Amino acid sequence: MDPLERLLPSGRKPGRLPILTRRQLIDGIRWRTRTRTPWRDVPQRYGPRARVYDLFRRGSETAPGDGSSPNYRPKPTRRT
């Protein structure tokens, strides 16, 4: 083994490991949308409701042209 190899990082990223996967948060959004319940009723297995809602809000702000964006304005139609 090279003496410098011991000093190099082992390839793992530094920092805290993610506790919840993005998939769990998305499942929480889907559950809430399907059941039409308030955000406070999202089960804990999907993660903290604040994180689930934050992911939902950030996704809806950047959605392209489907009307879910707060800045969305439909194009006027021409009458012939």
N, C-alpha and C positions, 0 to 999 in steps of 0.2 A: 504494500500500500504506500502510495506517495505521501510524504509528510504534509503536503499542502491539501490533500484530499480531506484530511480530518478537519481542516479549518473551513472548508467550503460548506455551504448549506446543503442539506440532504435532499432538496428538491421540493419540500413542502412549503406552501405559502405561509408567511408569517401572519399572525393575527388570530382572531377568534374563529372557530369553525361555525358555519351556519347551522343554527338549531332547526330552523324550518326551511323546507325546500320551497322554491317558487311554486311548485306544483301544488303543495298543500294550500298556499294562499289562493291560487287560482281556483282550486276546488271549493274553497270557502266563498269566493265570489259567485261561483256557479250555484252553490247551495242556497245562498241568499237570494239570488235572482230567481231560482226555481221555486222556492217556498214563499217568496214575496213577504218576508218577515223583516222587522227592523234590524239594523246592523248590530244592536246589542244582543240579539238572539243567535248570532253565529256561534256554533259550538267551538269549544276551546281546542278541539283536535285540529282545527284549521289554522290555529295561531291566534294571537291577540287580535281582537276585532279592529283595533286602530290600524294595525299593519295590513289587514285584509282590505279595509276601506281605503287606506292610502294607495295601495296598488290599484284598486278599482278606479279611484279618482285620477291618478296619474295616467292610467290607460285611457280613460274617457276623454281626458284633455287633449290627447295626441291622436285620437282616432281620426283617420282620414275620411272626411266627407260623408260620414254615415248619419250625420245629424246629432250625434252624441256630444259633439264639441260645443262649448258655450258660445263660441264665435261663429258657429255655422249659420249661414244664411242661404236659403234655397235660391237658385237662379230664377229670375222671372221668366215666365213662359210668354211666348208671342201669340197673340191672337190673330188669326187670319181671316 
